[in-house]
Amino acid sequence: MKLINKDNKIIVFLNKKINFKQINLEKYFTKLFTKFKEYYHLELNGCYNINIYTDEFYGSVIEIENEELDYYNYFNQIDMEIKLNNNIFLYEIDYEYLSKNIINNSNIYKLKDKIYLQLKNNKDLNKILEYANIVYGKKIKYVLKYGKKVSL
């Protein structure tokens, strides 16, 4: 698990597959928030919008955004609105890290001066994660709509 806390948003990268449709999401997030408190000294209370993005090869990325409500005091309680998004992830990578195997096992999109990979399988996922940034959510639609599919 990798955690990024910036701009009133917590982003959690879970490089494992969890079937969120078959678990109690509120219990799962209560346990996850307890881990945040124990390991990261990050205590959460208030109202949160939670977006879960899942990919068949990588796993999940969870965005937790605090909805600042001044008129309501939560007294160490958490209110959650959880949305599950099943889609693909893209991987933004530089030319220099593309190998023949990665090229053969990916659909490649170019947008402006950036290269994005859409994996066909998870064969080279560990190599890709070492050098690439994960792209998920709304940006994927933008890249697929305006990016040009290329072959190298």
Residue pairs with C-beta under 8 A, 6 or more apart in sequence:
1 12
1 13
1 14
1 15
2 12
2 13
2 15
3 10
3 11
3 12
3 13
3 36
3 40
4 10
4 11
4 13
5 11
5 40
5 42
8 65
8 66
8 68
9 63
9 64
9 65
9 66
10 36
10 42
10 63
10 64
10 65
11 61
11 62
11 63
11 64
12 32
12 61
12 62
12 64
13 59
13 60
13 61
13 134
14 59
14 60
14 61
14 62
15 58
15 59
15 129
16 59
16 60
17 54
17 56
17 59
17 60
18 54
18 59
18 60
20 28
20 52
20 54
20 60
20 84
21 84
25 80
25 82
26 80
26 82
29 50
29 78
29 80
29 82
30 78
33 44
33 78
36 42
36 43
36 44
37 43
37 44
44 64
44 66
44 78
45 74
45 75
45 76
45 77
45 78
46 66
46 67
46 68
46 69
46 74
46 78
46 79
47 66
47 67
47 69
47 72
47 74
47 78
47 79
47 80
47 81
48 64
48 65
48 66
48 67
48 78
48 79
48 80
48 81
49 64
49 65
49 67
49 80
49 81
49 83
50 62
50 63
50 64
50 65
50 80
50 81
50 82
50 83
51 62
51 63
51 65
51 83
51 85
51 137
52 60
52 61
52 62
52 82
52 83
52 84
52 85
53 60
53 61
53 62
53 63
53 85
53 87
53 89
53 136
53 137
54 60
54 84
54 85
54 86
54 87
55 87
55 88
55 89
55 136
56 88
57 89
57 119
57 121
57 122
57 125
58 89
58 122
58 125
58 129
58 134
61 89
61 134
61 136
63 137
85 137
87 136
87 140
88 118
88 140
89 119
89 134
89 135
89 136
89 140
90 109
90 116
90 117
90 118
90 134
90 135
90 136
90 139
90 140
90 143
91 116
91 117
91 119
91 128
91 129
91 132
91 133
91 134
91 135
92 114
92 115
92 116
92 132
92 133
92 134
92 135
93 115
93 116
93 117
93 128
93 131
93 132
93 133
94 115
94 131
95 115
97 131
97 132
98 115
98 152
99 124
99 127
101 123
101 124
102 117
102 124
102 127
102 128
103 152
105 119
105 120
105 121
105 123
105 124
106 117
106 118
106 119
106 120
107 117
107 118
107 120
107 149
108 115
108 116
108 117
108 118
108 149
108 150
108 151
108 152
109 115
109 116
109 117
109 118
109 143
109 144
109 147
109 148
109 149
109 150
110 116
110 147
110 148
110 150
111 142
111 143
111 146
111 147
111 148
116 135
116 143
116 147
117 128
117 132
119 125
119 128
135 143
